């Protein structure tokens, strides 16, 4: 099982998101928690990808056409650190 840590500002961000985005985020977290980030490749709707540039070392998964979850994987301690959920503006 994987551990999922969320940035402290994420709780405030989630309250402002549309309900379907929050629901998809909860599904995303469940998949990560049970199977790890590699399992996301089996779900093309998440379009999980490695980021470059300012977000180098981070990954992104689609929650819908507009919103993405940005996260980092720490394999040494089997942890996912969710940095933010943002409208696609990077």
N, C-alpha and C positions, 0 to 999 in steps of 0.2 A: 504494500500500500504506500501511496505517496502522501506527503504532507503538503498542504496548500496554505501559504501565508499570504495575506492580503495587505497592501499598503494601507496605512491608517486613514487616508483620505477617501478610500474606496467606499466605505460605508455611506458617506455623504453623497458620493456620485451615484450610487445605486438607487437612492431614493428619488433621484431626478430622471431616471431612465424609463423608457416605455416598458410596459409589462412584458411584452414578448421578448425584449432584449434581456430582461432579468431572468425570464424562464429559460432562455437559451444559455445564459451564463451558468445557471444552476445545473443544466445538463452537461455543459462543458466541464464544470468542476467535478461532477459525478464520474465522468469518463476518466478524467485525470486521476482522481483519487483512487479509483479501482484498478486502472490499467496503465497509467502513465501517459506521457505526452506522445509516445510512438503510436498509440492506438488512434490518435486523431487523424492519421493518414488514411484510415479506413472510412472516414466520414468526409467526403468531398465538400460538403456544405460549409465546413469550418475553414477550408482553404488555408490550413496551417502553413506558415512559411517563416523562414529565417529573415531577419531584417538587416539592413546595411546602413551605413552612414552614421548619423547621430545615435541611432538605436542598435548599433552593432553589438552582437552578443545576446540580443533579445529576439523573441519570437512573437508572431501575431496570429490570432485566429479570428475569423469572421463570426460575429454574432448575428448580423444581418447585413444588408447592403451598405449601411452607413457606419455601424458600430463595430469596433475591434477590441479584443482584449489583448493587452501587451503584457508579456510575461518573460521571466528568465527561468532556466532550469539549472538547479544545482545538483548534479548527479552524485557528488560526494556524500551528501546527507539526504538524498532523495526528497528534495523540496522544490516546489513550484512557488515562485514569488510573483504574485500578480501585481503589476505596477500601476496599471490604469485601464479603464474602459473609456474609450474615446471615440468621438466621431472621426471618420477617416480624414485626417488633415495633415498627416506626416508624409 
